[in-house]
Amino acid sequence: MSISKILKIMEFVLLNPEKYDEAYVKNKFGEKKYNLFSEFCVGGSQDMSLAHYIGPDKLKLTQRGVREYHKMVSEQTQKRFNLLMLIATSILAISAVLSLLKSVGFF
């Protein structure tokens, strides 16, 4: 799941703005994860990028990047909650059907 990998790096950059350069982030998270992050956040036009470098390679999220980070975290949390509710609803439905079958003497 590449979104979770991107979110980890985005969180690191959000919590440590302008402290680390590209080489440090690559070493910390690995080349593949950094490339995913770079394609998603750093690439593109200046007004559309979610992250950018300030000064001598100091990485920072843009305002748009911070909003996008919180949006993506919210979406991830909502997906997990929906899955949990689906599992709980399925268990309750199966339990209700089994209880009904037991009460009519099927078992």
PyMOL CGO cylinders between C-alpha atoms (Angstrom):
from pymol import cmd
from pymol.cgo import CYLINDER

trace = [
    CYLINDER, 0.00, 0.00, 0.00, 1.88, 3.01, -1.27, 0.3, 1, 1, 1, 1, 1, 1,
    CYLINDER, 1.88, 3.01, -1.27, -0.35, 5.67, 0.30, 0.3, 1, 1, 1, 1, 1, 1,
    CYLINDER, -0.35, 5.67, 0.30, 0.67, 4.60, 3.81, 0.3, 1, 1, 1, 1, 1, 1,
    CYLINDER, 0.67, 4.60, 3.81, 4.34, 4.81, 2.79, 0.3, 1, 1, 1, 1, 1, 1,
    CYLINDER, 4.34, 4.81, 2.79, 3.83, 8.32, 1.43, 0.3, 1, 1, 1, 1, 1, 1,
    CYLINDER, 3.83, 8.32, 1.43, 1.92, 9.32, 4.56, 0.3, 1, 1, 1, 1, 1, 1,
    CYLINDER, 1.92, 9.32, 4.56, 4.79, 8.19, 6.81, 0.3, 1, 1, 1, 1, 1, 1,
    CYLINDER, 4.79, 8.19, 6.81, 7.25, 10.41, 4.99, 0.3, 1, 1, 1, 1, 1, 1,
    CYLINDER, 7.25, 10.41, 4.99, 4.75, 13.29, 4.84, 0.3, 1, 1, 1, 1, 1, 1,
    CYLINDER, 4.75, 13.29, 4.84, 4.25, 13.00, 8.60, 0.3, 1, 1, 1, 1, 1, 1,
    CYLINDER, 4.25, 13.00, 8.60, 8.00, 13.06, 9.19, 0.3, 1, 1, 1, 1, 1, 1,
    CYLINDER, 8.00, 13.06, 9.19, 8.39, 16.15, 7.00, 0.3, 1, 1, 1, 1, 1, 1,
    CYLINDER, 8.39, 16.15, 7.00, 5.39, 17.82, 8.67, 0.3, 1, 1, 1, 1, 1, 1,
    CYLINDER, 5.39, 17.82, 8.67, 6.77, 17.25, 12.16, 0.3, 1, 1, 1, 1, 1, 1,
    CYLINDER, 6.77, 17.25, 12.16, 10.36, 18.19, 11.19, 0.3, 1, 1, 1, 1, 1, 1,
    CYLINDER, 10.36, 18.19, 11.19, 10.07, 21.13, 8.78, 0.3, 1, 1, 1, 1, 1, 1,
    CYLINDER, 10.07, 21.13, 8.78, 13.28, 22.45, 7.25, 0.3, 1, 1, 1, 1, 1, 1,
    CYLINDER, 13.28, 22.45, 7.25, 15.48, 20.20, 9.41, 0.3, 1, 1, 1, 1, 1, 1,
    CYLINDER, 15.48, 20.20, 9.41, 16.53, 17.43, 7.04, 0.3, 1, 1, 1, 1, 1, 1,
    CYLINDER, 16.53, 17.43, 7.04, 17.73, 17.21, 3.47, 0.3, 1, 1, 1, 1, 1, 1,
    CYLINDER, 17.73, 17.21, 3.47, 16.92, 14.78, 0.69, 0.3, 1, 1, 1, 1, 1, 1,
    CYLINDER, 16.92, 14.78, 0.69, 19.83, 12.45, 1.46, 0.3, 1, 1, 1, 1, 1, 1,
    CYLINDER, 19.83, 12.45, 1.46, 18.79, 12.03, 5.10, 0.3, 1, 1, 1, 1, 1, 1,
    CYLINDER, 18.79, 12.03, 5.10, 15.16, 11.29, 4.20, 0.3, 1, 1, 1, 1, 1, 1,
    CYLINDER, 15.16, 11.29, 4.20, 16.30, 8.78, 1.56, 0.3, 1, 1, 1, 1, 1, 1,
    CYLINDER, 16.30, 8.78, 1.56, 18.52, 6.99, 4.09, 0.3, 1, 1, 1, 1, 1, 1,
    CYLINDER, 18.52, 6.99, 4.09, 15.83, 6.98, 6.79, 0.3, 1, 1, 1, 1, 1, 1,
    CYLINDER, 15.83, 6.98, 6.79, 12.96, 5.64, 4.65, 0.3, 1, 1, 1, 1, 1, 1,
    CYLINDER, 12.96, 5.64, 4.65, 14.73, 3.98, 1.74, 0.3, 1, 1, 1, 1, 1, 1,
    CYLINDER, 14.73, 3.98, 1.74, 15.13, 4.88, -1.90, 0.3, 1, 1, 1, 1, 1, 1,
    CYLINDER, 15.13, 4.88, -1.90, 11.85, 3.31, -3.13, 0.3, 1, 1, 1, 1, 1, 1,
    CYLINDER, 11.85, 3.31, -3.13, 9.68, 4.97, -0.50, 0.3, 1, 1, 1, 1, 1, 1,
    CYLINDER, 9.68, 4.97, -0.50, 11.36, 8.31, -1.06, 0.3, 1, 1, 1, 1, 1, 1,
    CYLINDER, 11.36, 8.31, -1.06, 10.83, 8.04, -4.82, 0.3, 1, 1, 1, 1, 1, 1,
    CYLINDER, 10.83, 8.04, -4.82, 7.11, 7.42, -4.24, 0.3, 1, 1, 1, 1, 1, 1,
    CYLINDER, 7.11, 7.42, -4.24, 6.97, 10.44, -1.96, 0.3, 1, 1, 1, 1, 1, 1,
    CYLINDER, 6.97, 10.44, -1.96, 8.96, 12.54, -4.41, 0.3, 1, 1, 1, 1, 1, 1,
    CYLINDER, 8.96, 12.54, -4.41, 6.69, 11.67, -7.33, 0.3, 1, 1, 1, 1, 1, 1,
    CYLINDER, 6.69, 11.67, -7.33, 3.56, 12.38, -5.31, 0.3, 1, 1, 1, 1, 1, 1,
    CYLINDER, 3.56, 12.38, -5.31, 4.62, 15.46, -3.36, 0.3, 1, 1, 1, 1, 1, 1,
    CYLINDER, 4.62, 15.46, -3.36, 7.66, 17.16, -4.83, 0.3, 1, 1, 1, 1, 1, 1,
    CYLINDER, 7.66, 17.16, -4.83, 7.05, 16.74, -8.55, 0.3, 1, 1, 1, 1, 1, 1,
    CYLINDER, 7.05, 16.74, -8.55, 4.89, 18.95, -10.72, 0.3, 1, 1, 1, 1, 1, 1,
    CYLINDER, 4.89, 18.95, -10.72, 4.51, 22.68, -10.96, 0.3, 1, 1, 1, 1, 1, 1,
    CYLINDER, 4.51, 22.68, -10.96, 5.42, 24.97, -8.08, 0.3, 1, 1, 1, 1, 1, 1,
    CYLINDER, 5.42, 24.97, -8.08, 1.83, 25.89, -7.21, 0.3, 1, 1, 1, 1, 1, 1,
    CYLINDER, 1.83, 25.89, -7.21, 0.64, 22.27, -7.34, 0.3, 1, 1, 1, 1, 1, 1,
    CYLINDER, 0.64, 22.27, -7.34, 3.42, 20.57, -5.36, 0.3, 1, 1, 1, 1, 1, 1,
    CYLINDER, 3.42, 20.57, -5.36, 2.73, 19.34, -1.85, 0.3, 1, 1, 1, 1, 1, 1,
    CYLINDER, 2.73, 19.34, -1.85, 6.34, 19.65, -0.64, 0.3, 1, 1, 1, 1, 1, 1,
    CYLINDER, 6.34, 19.65, -0.64, 9.35, 21.71, -1.66, 0.3, 1, 1, 1, 1, 1, 1,
    CYLINDER, 9.35, 21.71, -1.66, 12.96, 22.36, -0.77, 0.3, 1, 1, 1, 1, 1, 1,
    CYLINDER, 12.96, 22.36, -0.77, 13.96, 25.57, 0.99, 0.3, 1, 1, 1, 1, 1, 1,
    CYLINDER, 13.96, 25.57, 0.99, 17.53, 26.74, 0.89, 0.3, 1, 1, 1, 1, 1, 1,
    CYLINDER, 17.53, 26.74, 0.89, 20.17, 24.00, 0.75, 0.3, 1, 1, 1, 1, 1, 1,
    CYLINDER, 20.17, 24.00, 0.75, 17.84, 21.02, 0.36, 0.3, 1, 1, 1, 1, 1, 1,
    CYLINDER, 17.84, 21.02, 0.36, 15.70, 21.57, 3.48, 0.3, 1, 1, 1, 1, 1, 1,
    CYLINDER, 15.70, 21.57, 3.48, 12.43, 19.75, 2.90, 0.3, 1, 1, 1, 1, 1, 1,
    CYLINDER, 12.43, 19.75, 2.90, 9.10, 21.26, 3.94, 0.3, 1, 1, 1, 1, 1, 1,
    CYLINDER, 9.10, 21.26, 3.94, 5.42, 20.61, 3.19, 0.3, 1, 1, 1, 1, 1, 1,
    CYLINDER, 5.42, 20.61, 3.19, 3.50, 23.42, 1.55, 0.3, 1, 1, 1, 1, 1, 1,
    CYLINDER, 3.50, 23.42, 1.55, 0.17, 24.62, 2.94, 0.3, 1, 1, 1, 1, 1, 1,
    CYLINDER, 0.17, 24.62, 2.94, -1.55, 22.58, 0.27, 0.3, 1, 1, 1, 1, 1, 1,
    CYLINDER, -1.55, 22.58, 0.27, 0.60, 19.59, 1.32, 0.3, 1, 1, 1, 1, 1, 1,
    CYLINDER, 0.60, 19.59, 1.32, -0.46, 19.92, 4.95, 0.3, 1, 1, 1, 1, 1, 1,
    CYLINDER, -0.46, 19.92, 4.95, -4.12, 20.02, 3.94, 0.3, 1, 1, 1, 1, 1, 1,
    CYLINDER, -4.12, 20.02, 3.94, -3.65, 17.03, 1.66, 0.3, 1, 1, 1, 1, 1, 1,
    CYLINDER, -3.65, 17.03, 1.66, -1.84, 15.12, 4.43, 0.3, 1, 1, 1, 1, 1, 1,
    CYLINDER, -1.84, 15.12, 4.43, -4.72, 15.63, 6.86, 0.3, 1, 1, 1, 1, 1, 1,
    CYLINDER, -4.72, 15.63, 6.86, -7.24, 14.71, 4.16, 0.3, 1, 1, 1, 1, 1, 1,
    CYLINDER, -7.24, 14.71, 4.16, -5.40, 11.49, 3.35, 0.3, 1, 1, 1, 1, 1, 1,
    CYLINDER, -5.40, 11.49, 3.35, -5.06, 10.55, 7.03, 0.3, 1, 1, 1, 1, 1, 1,
    CYLINDER, -5.06, 10.55, 7.03, -8.78, 11.14, 7.47, 0.3, 1, 1, 1, 1, 1, 1,
    CYLINDER, -8.78, 11.14, 7.47, -9.58, 8.96, 4.45, 0.3, 1, 1, 1, 1, 1, 1,
    CYLINDER, -9.58, 8.96, 4.45, -7.33, 6.16, 5.74, 0.3, 1, 1, 1, 1, 1, 1,
    CYLINDER, -7.33, 6.16, 5.74, -9.00, 6.31, 9.15, 0.3, 1, 1, 1, 1, 1, 1,
    CYLINDER, -9.00, 6.31, 9.15, -12.47, 6.30, 7.56, 0.3, 1, 1, 1, 1, 1, 1,
    CYLINDER, -12.47, 6.30, 7.56, -11.59, 3.23, 5.45, 0.3, 1, 1, 1, 1, 1, 1,
    CYLINDER, -11.59, 3.23, 5.45, -10.41, 1.36, 8.56, 0.3, 1, 1, 1, 1, 1, 1,
    CYLINDER, -10.41, 1.36, 8.56, -13.57, 2.34, 10.45, 0.3, 1, 1, 1, 1, 1, 1,
    CYLINDER, -13.57, 2.34, 10.45, -15.77, 1.23, 7.54, 0.3, 1, 1, 1, 1, 1, 1,
    CYLINDER, -15.77, 1.23, 7.54, -14.02, -2.14, 7.44, 0.3, 1, 1, 1, 1, 1, 1,
    CYLINDER, -14.02, -2.14, 7.44, -14.46, -2.57, 11.18, 0.3, 1, 1, 1, 1, 1, 1,
    CYLINDER, -14.46, -2.57, 11.18, -18.17, -1.72, 10.91, 0.3, 1, 1, 1, 1, 1, 1,
    CYLINDER, -18.17, -1.72, 10.91, -18.58, -4.17, 8.03, 0.3, 1, 1, 1, 1, 1, 1,
    CYLINDER, -18.58, -4.17, 8.03, -17.01, -6.95, 10.09, 0.3, 1, 1, 1, 1, 1, 1,
    CYLINDER, -17.01, -6.95, 10.09, -19.08, -6.10, 13.18, 0.3, 1, 1, 1, 1, 1, 1,
    CYLINDER, -19.08, -6.10, 13.18, -22.31, -5.92, 11.15, 0.3, 1, 1, 1, 1, 1, 1,
    CYLINDER, -22.31, -5.92, 11.15, -21.56, -9.26, 9.49, 0.3, 1, 1, 1, 1, 1, 1,
    CYLINDER, -21.56, -9.26, 9.49, -20.91, -10.93, 12.83, 0.3, 1, 1, 1, 1, 1, 1,
    CYLINDER, -20.91, -10.93, 12.83, -24.12, -9.52, 14.30, 0.3, 1, 1, 1, 1, 1, 1,
    CYLINDER, -24.12, -9.52, 14.30, -26.14, -10.60, 11.23, 0.3, 1, 1, 1, 1, 1, 1,
    CYLINDER, -26.14, -10.60, 11.23, -24.78, -14.14, 11.36, 0.3, 1, 1, 1, 1, 1, 1,
    CYLINDER, -24.78, -14.14, 11.36, -25.42, -14.29, 15.10, 0.3, 1, 1, 1, 1, 1, 1,
    CYLINDER, -25.42, -14.29, 15.10, -29.01, -13.10, 14.63, 0.3, 1, 1, 1, 1, 1, 1,
    CYLINDER, -29.01, -13.10, 14.63, -29.70, -15.65, 11.88, 0.3, 1, 1, 1, 1, 1, 1,
    CYLINDER, -29.70, -15.65, 11.88, -28.23, -18.48, 13.99, 0.3, 1, 1, 1, 1, 1, 1,
    CYLINDER, -28.23, -18.48, 13.99, -30.28, -17.37, 17.00, 0.3, 1, 1, 1, 1, 1, 1,
    CYLINDER, -30.28, -17.37, 17.00, -33.44, -17.26, 14.90, 0.3, 1, 1, 1, 1, 1, 1,
    CYLINDER, -33.44, -17.26, 14.90, -32.79, -20.72, 13.46, 0.3, 1, 1, 1, 1, 1, 1,
    CYLINDER, -32.79, -20.72, 13.46, -32.13, -22.06, 16.95, 0.3, 1, 1, 1, 1, 1, 1,
    CYLINDER, -32.13, -22.06, 16.95, -35.37, -20.56, 18.30, 0.3, 1, 1, 1, 1, 1, 1,
    CYLINDER, -35.37, -20.56, 18.30, -37.49, -22.19, 15.58, 0.3, 1, 1, 1, 1, 1, 1,
    CYLINDER, -37.49, -22.19, 15.58, -35.88, -25.55, 16.31, 0.3, 1, 1, 1, 1, 1, 1,
    CYLINDER, -35.88, -25.55, 16.31, -33.76, -25.91, 13.20, 0.3, 1, 1, 1, 1, 1, 1,
    CYLINDER, -33.76, -25.91, 13.20, -30.79, -26.99, 15.32, 0.3, 1, 1, 1, 1, 1, 1,
]
cmd.load_cgo(trace, "trace")
